[in-house]
């Protein structure tokens, strides 16, 4: 689950694990009360649909993709807790330049494709070679030695491919920097594909929790209880931020809950990740891509639904040798 989020959106991996665990914890009480899992699943799905709709229509704002300053602030909030934060400005600039350079061609293609650089076409047999298959867009071809390895560089100003070369003191450092830079590229890509932002610092989760709680009051029947439980599960994000700052969890969480209930315009208020105090995310300029937060909600709830559908677990057993006699392991 965590790897899938990292590969798809590049961020929100920790939030997925924390939120999914809390959603399952909320479901446990209903299972103990003999409420059928199907009823819980129906309530969870209804809450998920409402959360996505609210996040897209009410609790998000549009960003100008041509405004590098706004994009930079979003990427920095993603890299702020990673090792690459030491070289944050450089990483952000590299990510923005790379995404703006790349153009996606229709059809299937490999990630590393030299033909893109020189404008050539790959043929399986030289007898089928035509003049149009030969690459003519390469301005410079050179082989450079970096360390103990030789690298081939094909330079062209007409193509839509780019290469990022990472160097470091050890493979471990390079691998970590590569993962962080990949996250940065994903964030910029998400903004380009869907230029909408939501507030960070647990502000979105608390705003959604408040809205879900209010809507749950108008529901009837048993479904209202699992529906409202999603609101309590969402509060785990701001609560975790407060705990990480060694703040007073009950006091600060109650104050944040009251802040959102006081006025609907306070949906940008969240937790300062450094001090644990309540603050408007607009002032701190902490925003997350809408795509990332929506995927966090989807993955957490859908994973919980998948687990709730499991009635029982049948484990495979193997026979073991004991004093020359085969015994079957107890189930």
C-alpha positions in Angstrom: 0.0 0.0 0.0 2.8 2.4 1.0 4.9 1.5 -2.1 1.9 2.0 -4.4 1.2 5.5 -3.0 4.9 6.4 -3.4 5.1 5.2 -7.0 1.8 6.8 -8.0 1.8 10.2 -6.3 5.2 10.5 -4.7 3.9 11.7 -1.4 1.4 10.9 1.4 2.8 7.4 2.1 2.9 7.9 5.8 -0.5 9.5 5.9 -2.0 6.5 4.2 -0.6 4.0 6.7 -1.7 6.2 9.7 -5.2 6.9 8.3 -5.8 3.3 7.2 -4.9 2.0 10.7 -7.2 4.5 12.4 -10.1 3.6 10.0 -9.7 -0.1 10.8 -9.5 0.8 14.6 -12.8 2.6 14.3 -14.4 -0.4 12.6 -13.5 -2.7 15.4 -16.1 -1.4 17.8 -18.9 -2.0 15.3 -17.7 -5.5 14.6 -17.8 -6.2 18.3 -21.4 -4.9 18.4 -22.3 -7.5 15.7 -22.9 -4.9 13.0 -22.6 -6.6 9.7 -19.5 -5.7 7.7 -21.6 -4.9 4.7 -23.3 -2.1 6.6 -19.9 -0.7 7.7 -18.6 -0.9 4.1 -21.7 1.0 2.7 -21.2 3.8 5.3 -17.5 4.0 4.5 -18.1 4.2 0.8 -20.7 6.9 1.3 -18.3 8.9 3.5 -15.5 8.5 0.9 -17.6 9.8 -1.9 -18.7 12.8 0.2 -15.1 13.5 1.2 -13.8 13.5 -2.3 -16.6 15.8 -3.5 -16.0 18.2 -0.6 -12.2 18.3 -1.2 -12.6 19.0 -4.9 -15.4 21.5 -4.8 -15.1 23.3 -1.4 -11.8 22.7 0.3 -9.3 23.4 -2.6 -8.1 26.2 -4.6 -6.7 26.6 -8.2 -3.1 27.2 -8.8 -1.5 28.9 -11.8 0.9 26.3 -13.4 2.9 29.1 -14.9 3.6 30.6 -11.5 6.9 29.1 -10.4 6.7 30.6 -7.0 3.5 28.8 -6.0 4.8 25.5 -7.4 8.0 25.9 -5.5 6.3 26.4 -2.2 4.3 23.2 -2.7 7.3 21.1 -3.6 9.3 22.5 -0.7 6.5 21.4 1.7 7.0 17.8 0.3 10.8 17.9 0.6 11.0 19.6 3.9 11.2 16.4 5.9 13.4 14.5 3.6 17.2 14.2 3.3 17.2 16.2 0.1 16.0 19.3 2.1 19.6 20.4 2.4 19.6 21.0 -1.4 15.9 21.9 -1.6 16.2 24.9 -3.9 18.3 23.0 -6.4 16.0 19.9 -6.3 12.9 22.1 -6.9 14.5 23.8 -9.8 15.6 20.5 -11.4 12.2 19.0 -11.0 10.4 22.0 -12.5 12.8 22.2 -15.5 12.5 18.4 -16.1 8.7 18.3 -16.0 8.5 21.3 -18.3 10.9 19.8 -20.8 9.3 16.4 -21.0 6.4 15.8 -23.4 4.4 12.6 -23.3 4.2 10.7 -26.6 1.1 8.6 -27.3 1.7 4.9 -27.3 3.9 2.6 -25.3 7.6 3.5 -24.7 10.3 2.7 -22.3 11.5 5.1 -19.6 15.0 5.3 -21.1 14.7 5.7 -24.8 17.7 7.1 -26.9 15.5 7.4 -30.0 13.6 10.2 -28.3 16.8 12.2 -28.0 17.9 11.9 -31.6 14.5 11.7 -33.2 15.2 8.2 -34.6 13.0 5.2 -35.1 14.0 1.7 -34.0 13.9 -1.1 -36.7 14.4 -4.8 -36.2 16.2 -5.4 -39.5 18.7 -3.2 -41.4 17.0 -4.3 -44.7 13.9 -2.4 -43.5 15.9 0.8 -42.8 14.5 3.9 -44.4 15.9 7.4 -44.5 13.1 8.7 -42.2 14.3 6.2 -39.5 17.7 7.8 -39.1 17.9 10.3 -36.2 18.8 13.8 -37.4 17.9 15.8 -34.3 21.1 15.2 -32.3 23.3 18.3 -32.1 26.2 16.7 -30.2 27.2 13.1 -29.4 30.0 12.6 -26.9 31.3 10.0 -24.4 32.4 11.3 -21.0 34.0 9.5 -18.1 32.6 10.1 -14.6 34.5 8.3 -11.9 35.1 4.8 -13.2 32.2 4.7 -15.6 31.7 5.9 -19.2 28.5 7.8 -20.1 27.1 8.6 -23.5 25.6 12.0 -24.0 23.3 12.9 -26.8 22.5 16.6 -26.7 19.7 18.2 -28.7 17.5 21.3 -28.3 14.7 19.9 -30.4 13.7 16.8 -28.5 11.4 16.5 -25.5 13.5 14.2 -23.3 15.9 15.1 -20.5 18.4 13.3 -18.3 19.2 14.0 -14.6 22.7 12.9 -13.5 23.1 12.2 -9.7 26.5 11.9 -8.1 27.3 11.3 -4.4 29.9 9.9 -2.0 28.1 6.5 -1.7 25.4 4.4 -3.3 23.2 4.7 -0.2 23.2 8.5 -0.5 22.6 8.5 -4.2 19.7 6.0 -3.8 18.1 8.2 -1.1 18.5 11.4 -3.1 17.1 9.6 -6.1 14.0 8.6 -4.1 13.5 12.1 -2.8 14.0 13.6 -6.3 11.5 11.2 -7.7 9.0 12.4 -5.1 9.6 15.9 -6.1 9.1 15.1 -9.8 5.8 13.4 -8.9 4.6 16.4 -7.0 5.3 18.8 -9.9 3.7 16.3 -12.3 0.5 16.1 -10.1 0.2 19.9 -10.1 0.6 20.1 -13.9 -2.1 17.4 -14.4 -4.5 18.8 -11.8 -3.6 22.3 -10.7 -5.6 22.4 -7.5 -4.2 22.6 -3.9 -5.5 21.8 -0.5 -4.2 23.1 2.9 -1.7 20.9 4.8 -1.1 20.6 8.5 -4.2 18.5 9.0 -6.4 21.4 8.0 -8.1 19.4 5.2 -8.7 16.4 7.4 -10.3 18.5 10.2 -12.5 20.4 7.7 -13.7 17.1 6.2 -14.2 15.6 9.7 -16.4 18.6 10.6 -18.4 18.3 7.4 -18.9 14.6 7.8 -20.0 14.9 11.4 -22.6 17.5 10.5 -24.0 15.4 7.6 -24.0 12.3 9.7 -26.5 13.9 12.1 -29.1 13.9 9.3 -28.7 10.2 8.6 -30.9 7.5 10.0 -30.4 3.9 10.9 -27.3 2.0 11.9 -25.2 3.4 9.0 -24.9 6.8 10.7 -22.4 5.4 13.3 -19.8 4.0 10.9 -20.3 7.1 8.8 -19.5 9.4 11.7 -16.6 7.1 12.6 -14.8 8.3 9.5 -14.8 11.8 10.9 -13.1 10.6 14.1 -10.6 8.7 12.0 -9.6 11.8 10.0 -8.6 13.6 13.2 -5.7 11.2 13.6 -3.6 13.4 11.1 -3.7 16.6 13.2 -3.5 14.6 16.4 -0.3 12.9 15.2 1.2 16.3 14.3 0.5 17.6 17.8 2.0 14.6 19.4 5.1 14.9 17.3 5.6 18.4 18.6 5.1 17.2 22.2 2.0 19.5 22.4 -1.1 19.1 24.5 -3.1 16.8 22.3 -6.5 17.1 23.9 -6.4 20.9 24.3 -5.0 21.7 20.8 -7.3 19.2 19.0 -10.3 20.5 20.8 -9.3 24.1 19.9 -8.8 23.1 16.2 -12.2 21.4 16.2 -13.9 24.4 17.7 -12.1 26.7 15.2 -13.5 24.8 12.2 -17.0 24.6 13.8 -17.0 28.3 14.5 -16.8 29.5 10.9 -16.9 27.6 7.6 -14.2 30.0 6.3 -11.7 28.6 8.7 -11.1 25.5 6.6 -7.5 26.5 6.1 -6.6 26.3 9.8 -4.3 23.5 10.8 -1.4 22.5 13.0 2.1 24.0 12.9 4.3 21.0 12.4 7.2 22.7 14.3 5.4 24.3 17.4 2.2 22.4 17.5 0.1 25.6 17.6 -3.0 26.4 15.6 -2.2 28.5 12.5 -3.7 29.4 9.2 -2.0 27.4 6.4 -2.3 30.4 4.1 0.2 32.3 6.3 2.6 29.4 6.5 2.1 28.8 2.7 1.8 25.0 3.3 -0.3 23.4 0.6 -0.5 19.9 -0.8 -1.6 18.8 -4.3 -5.3 17.8 -4.4 -4.4 14.6 -6.2 -2.2 13.4 -3.4 -4.7 14.0 -0.6 -7.6 12.4 -2.5 -5.5 9.4 -3.2 -4.6 9.1 0.5 -8.3 9.1 1.3 -9.1 6.6 -1.4 -6.3 4.2 -0.5 -6.9 4.3 3.2 -10.7 3.7 3.0 -10.6 1.2 0.2 -7.9 -0.8 1.9 -10.0 -0.9 5.1 -13.0 -2.0 3.0 -11.0 -4.8 1.5 -9.9 -6.0 4.9 -13.5 -5.9 6.2 -14.6 -8.2 3.5 -12.4 -10.9 4.8 -14.5 -13.4 6.8 -11.7 -15.8 7.9 -8.1 -16.6 7.2 -7.0 -20.1 6.2 -3.3 -20.6 6.6 -1.3 -23.3 4.8 0.6 -25.8 7.0 3.7 -27.8 6.4 4.7 -31.1 7.9 7.8 -31.1 10.1 10.2 -33.9 11.0 10.4 -34.7 14.7 12.4 -37.8 15.9 12.1 -39.3 12.5 8.3 -39.1 12.6 6.3 -36.6 10.5 4.0 -34.4 12.4 1.5 -31.9 11.1 1.8 -28.4 12.5 -1.2 -27.3 14.5 -3.5 -24.8 12.8 
